[in-house]
Amino acid sequence: MGRFACLCILGWLLTTVGCAGTQAWERGYLAERKMQLNDDPEATLLEQHVYSYREGSAGGYGSSGGGCGCN
């Protein structure tokens, strides 16, 4: 086998190792608030709004408008 083929197989193995299924009773635990990536989604939305208002740019968050505060 060539070096490229070995690297492709190794990359494929590394990506498939991380895939794991969850059972129905495990999904409740994974949906708990402490398992979320951001602690407070409402506070994150407020921070994104303030940043887009201050910077006068969308910032990649999907909002539009300028620095004047008119969305």
N, C-alpha and C positions, 0 to 999 in steps of 0.2 A: 504494500500500500504506500501511496505517496504521503508526503508530509501534510499536504493540504487536506487529503481525505481523513487523515488521523485527527487533524485539528477540527474538521467539521464534525466528526463523530464525537469528539470530546466536548465540543460546544453543545451539541444536541443532548448529550448525556447530562451536562450541567444544567441545562434549562429544564429538562424533564424531571430531574430529581426534586426540584422545588415544588412541583405540582402535587397537591395532596387533596383528597376529597374529604368532606366533612359529613358526618351523620346528622340527622335531623335534630337530635338532642344536643349536639355541640353548637349549633347555629345560634341558639339563644345566648350562650356564653359569649360568642364572638360578636354579638350585636350589642353587648352592654356598653355603657358609656365609657368605662375605663379602657376598653379595647379600641376606641376610636383614635384616629391619628391626631385630630385637633381636639382640644379639651372642650371648647365652647364654640360651636359653629356660628351662633349668632354674633359673638364677639369678633370672630374672624370676618364675617360679612361687614360689620361696622368698620373694622380696621381697613378693609379693602376699599370701602367707600371713602373713608377719610384720605387714604393714600391717593386715590384717583382724583379727589377734589384738590388736594394740595399740589400734586405734581402736574395736573392738567393733562393727564394722559390716561388711557384705559388700563394700562399695566397688565394686559393679558387676562383680566378677570371677566371680560365680556361686557363691561359697562362702557358707555360712551359719554361724551361730554367734554367740556373744557375746564380750565381753571376757574371759570367764573361761577361754577356751581350749577349751571344749567345742563341738565341731563337730557 
